[in-house]
Amino acid sequence: MTDIANRYKIPEQLFWLHGSRKEQAVEHDAAAGMWNVYGYPEVHEILSDPATFSSNTMRVVPESVRKGMEDFSLEGFITQIDPPEHGKLRKLVSSAFTRKVVADLEPRIASVTHELIDAAKDRGGRFELVADLAYPLPVIVIAELLGVPSSDRALFKKWADALFQRDTKVSLNPDEDRSADMQAVMKPWHEMSDYLAAHAAERRRQPRADLLTRLVEAEVDGERLPDGQVVNFAIVLLLAGHVTTTMLLGNTVLCLDAHPEQQDKVRADRSLIPAVIEESLRMFTPFALLGRATTRETVLGGVTIPADQAVMAWIGAANRDPRQFPDPDTFEPGRDPNPHLAFGRGIHFCLGAPLARLEGRVAMDILLDRFPALRTDPQDPAVFIPTPSLTGVRRLPLL
């Protein structure tokens, strides 16, 4: 087991954090109705070939599993769309995440970070990294960009927790009754959709200088986006725009707590922060799983996968593949190169990756300034998100 797995109570579903390896890079799970891919070159190939591995996974989800989702539409849900539509939609907001636009956010990110730490210290008691900083910081930033009230972040957290932080196995078995799971997902989804639809309608009446206005005014092939596309696009931006950074910050602190010698190094030389973040992204990959659907029969890792099959790319496992990363269970911020897949690869590479990296760098620098030591409490340990598709903590008290 790794040092970190020994130190913290890590869910068994996150097998790669325990130093475990799957015997085969590509395995068929007949009971779950899908193919699991764990190897780095195999996952890299999946992410690099959207023509063979489609992002439109709903088309291979059995009807029985989709029960209760009849009014659920992925229209405008950019992570589930293939070219050429994907490129058109991505272009709509790509200018909001250019290097200059993101860099200009640095003073605001620093200001919010200090404000949140000050507020936590004023309240007294122990500093809990997730609730006091790692969650509210990226939510405030993305909410301001999108144009929705950051004061509603308790609502956003409720929806995100209901959608992501659920201890459910990954399965497409048509014989399993998943109606309860679907109902649990659909309620917060509808609430969030209604919330963002109301804000979008207001932007149509009174435009502002924000991303939501850009979406409602955008045209693709000479036509405005339908309301459903605007809302789904906004959902992706709101959720993905904060969940990754929340986990990134918690995971980076865990790595530095488990490796105090690395914490000493980065305290002495802040230029090392980006490398520390990249290595934490590799070791603790926030979104550890991506789904795809084959469009044709293909050979992957020497295994033939038929057309119209669900394929699960386990990025968290791929980022621990010894064929790509020597001594993969060791935290080594000096890895160079470090071509991890935490933000994906190819046309679906995370649009907000530059923002997440900036938020992580700025917040970590300030945390190291404001706290003489970043240490967890063995008597009040970190609590991990239970779902196997996410790698991160939902609670992290610091001494």
N, C-alpha and C positions, 0 to 999 in steps of 0.2 A: 504493500500500500504506500501511497505517497505521504510525504510529510503533512500535507494539508489534510488529506483524508484521515490521517491518524489524529490530527489536532481537533478537527471539527466533526460533528455528527452529520455526515453527508448521506442523503438518501441513496439506497441501493440501486435505484433506477438509473442514477448517474454513474454507471459502471466505470466509465472512462476516468472518473476522478479517483477511483480506487486502484488505478493501475491495471485494470482488467483489459484484456484484448479478446475480441471475437475471433474465433478460429478462421472464419472466412470473411473476406472483404465484402462479399455480396451473398446474402442469404435470402431464401424464400421462406416467408412465414405464412404457411397455408392457413393456419388457424386465424390469423389476423387479417388475411386477405391482402397482403402487401409484400414488397421486396425491401429488405433493409440493406443499406450500403454504409459501410463503416470505414473504408480505406480512403486515404487522402487522394491518390490519383483518380480513383473511381468517382469520388464526390466532386473533385475538380472537373472531371469530364462531364458530369451531369449538369453542373452549373454553367459550363461553357458551351453547351449544345442545346439551346432552347428549341431547336427544330425537332429533336428526338425526345427531349424531356420537357414536356409542356408544363407551364405553370397553372394551367386550367385543370386543377385536380378534381373539381366537383363533378366533372363528366364521368369519372370512374368510381365515384362514391355510390354504393348500392342504394337503390330507392328506399329500402327499409331503414338504412342508416340515416337518410335525409328526412325521415319522417318528422314532421313538426317544423320543417324549414321551408315550407312551400312558398312563403312570402319573402324568403331571403334571396336577395340579389347581389351578385358580385360585380355588377356593372360599375365600372370606375374604380374597382378595387385593384390597384395597380400591381400588387404582388401576385395576382391571379390571372394576369392578362399577358398574352403572347404578342409578338410582333405581327403586323406593323402597328396595331392599336397601342401597344405598350409604349413604343417610342414617341408617339404623338402625345400621349398623356404625360409621360415623364418630362417631356420638353416644356410643358406648361409651368412647372414649378422649379425646374432645374436652375433657373436664374436666381431663385431665392436662396440657393445653397452654393453659390460660387465661392471661390477662395476669398475674394475681397469682402463679399457680404458677410460671410462667416467670421472673418478676421475682425470686422468692425463691431462684432458683438462682444468681443473680449472684455471691454470695460463694463458692460452691463452684466455679464456673467460674473465678473469679479465682485461687482457691487452687490448683486443678489446673494452671492456666497457669503460675504461678510455679514450682510443683514440677517441671513438665516442662522449663522453661527452665533451672532450677538443675541438674537431672539431666544435661542436655545439656552444660552448661558444666563440670560435674564430670568428665564423660567426656573432655573436651578435644576438640581437632579442630574442624573447621568445623561450624557450625550448619546443619543441613539441615531446612528449614522443615516439609516434609511428614512425614518420619519422626519428627522431634523434637517437633513440636507440632500441626500442622494435622490429622494423622490421629488421634493418641491422644487429644487433648482431647475432641472430640465423641463418640468411641467410649466413653470413660470416662463421660461424662455420660449418654448414652442407655442404656448398659449398666446403670448404677445405677438409672435410672428404670424400665427394663424388669425388672430384678431378676436379671440374669445376671452372672457374674464378669467385671469389666473386665480381669482378668488374662488372659483368653482372647482378647485383642484381636488377637494374631497369627493366630489361627484366623479371626476375622472378616475380617481383611485378606486372607487367602488366598482366602476365599470371594468377597469383593467384587471382588478383582482378577480372579478367574476368570470372574465373571459380567459385569463391566463393562469391564475394561481389555483388550479384545481387538480386534485390527485386522481387523474383518470389515465388509464392506459391508452396507448395508440392502437386503434383497431378499426378495421373496416369489415369485420365479419358480419354478413347479412343476417345471420341467425341470432345475433345478440340484440337485445332490446336496449337501444340507446336513447329512447325517447326522453328519459329524465335528464340525460346529459344535454340533449338538444334544447329542452325547455330552459335549463339553467343558463344556457348561452344566449338564447334568443331574447329573454327579458332585458338584460342589460344592453344588448345590441339595439333593440328597438328604442330604449330610453335614450341612448346616445344618438341614434339616428334622428329622433324627434328633436333633441336638443340642438344638434348641428343644422337641421333643416330650418329651424326657427331663425337661427343666426344667418343662414344663407339667404332666407327670404328678406331679412332686414337689410342685408347688403345689396340686394337688388333694388331696394327702395332708396337706401342711403349708402352709396359706396364709400369705402375708406381705403387707406393705404396699407392694406394687409393681404395676406395670402388668400383668405376666404373671398375677398372681393376679386382677386385675380382669377380665382376659380369660377365664380359666377359670371364673370365678364369674358372668360376665355372662349375661343372658338376653335373647333377642330373640323377641318374640311369645310370651313365656311359656316358652321352651325354652332350655336351655344351648347354647352354641356347640359344634358338633362339633369333635373334636380337630384335624381338618384345617384348619378355619377359624381356630382359635386359633393354630396354627403359622404359617399363611400371613400372618395379621395381624401376628404377632410378627416375621416376616421383613421385612415392609415397614418396620416401626418401627425395627428394628435397622439395616437397610441405608440407608434414606432418612434415618434420624436422624443419620447421620454423614457420608455421602458428600457431601452438599450443602455442609456446613460446611467439610469438608476442601478442596474445590475453591474455595469462597468465600474462604477465608483465603489460599490460594496465589495466586489471581487478583488479590486486592486488593493484595498485596505486589508483584506484577508491575506493576500499574498505577502504584503509587507509585515503584517503581524506574525505570520508563520516563519518569515525569514528576516529577523531583525538586522542581520548583517547587510542585507540589501536596503533596508530602511535607513540604516546609518549612511550608506553610500549616497542614496538619493537625497538625503537631508543635506549632505555636504556639497552635492553637485546637482542642482535642479535641472540641468540639461539632460539628466538621465530619466526624467519623468516620462517622456514619450515612449522610451524603450520599455520601461516598467509597465506602462499601460498596454503596449502591444503584446507583451508576454503574458499579462493577465488575461487579455482577450483570447490568446491561444489556449491557455490552461483552463480558464473558466469561460467558455464560449457562451455569451448571453442567450442568443437564440440557437439552441443546440440542434435543432431539427428543421429541415425544410422538406416539403412534399412536392413531388412531381408526378406526371403521368406520361407513360410512353406513348408516342404517336405511331410507332412502328416497332417491329421486332428488332432487337439490338443485342450486341454482345458487350458486356461490361465486366471487366475483371475476369475474363474467361468464362463467364456465365451468360447463357442466352436468356434474355427477358422478352416475353411476347409483347405484342402491341396492346395498348389499352390496359396497362397495369399500373397500380399505384406503387411509386418508388419513394422510400423515405431516406433522405440523405442526412446521415447523422454527423453533422459538422463537428460537434463536440468530440466525437470519437476520431474523426479524420484529423483533427488538430493534435491528436496524440499518437498519430501513426509513426512508428519508428523508422519506416521507410523514407519519411520526409524529414522528421525531426529527431536527431540523435538524442538519446536519453530524454525521451519526451515527458517523463513525469517529474523532471527537475525544473524548478523555476529559475530560468536563466535570462535575465533582461538583456544580456549582451548578445543574444542570438542574432546573427547576421549572415544571410538573410533570415527573415522570419515571415514567410509567405502564408500566414494563417488565413483561414476562410471565414473568420468570425463575422465579417461584413458581407459575405457572399463573394461572387465573382461574376464577371460578364455583364450582360445587359441589366440584370437585377441587382447589381452591386448597390449596397445601401446608399440611398440618396443623402441621408443625413449623417454619413460617417464622418465627414470633416467637422460637423457641429458636435457630434458625440466626443470626438477626440479632443476638440478645443475645450469643451465643458470639463472633460476628465482632467486635462492638463492644468487648467486654471484652478479647479476645485482642489486637486491634489496639492498643488503648490501652496495654496492658502491653508489647507489642513495642516501641512507640515510646518507652516509658520505659526499657526494658532495653537497647536497641540504639541507639547514637548515629546510626547510619544503616542503612537497610534497602536493601542493594545486592546485586545478583547478580554472579556472576563470569563475565566473558566467556570465560574459559578453561575453565569448568565450567558450561555453560549449563543452563537449565531443560530438563526433559524432559517433554513433553506426553503426556497419555493418548492413545493412538492411535485409539480409536474415535470416529467422527464424531458419535455421539449424546451425548458428554460433552465439555465444555470445561473443561480444568483441567490442572494439572501433577501428575505422580506423583513428581517429584524437583525440589527447588529449593534448591540450596546458596546460602548467603549469605556474603558476605565478613565 
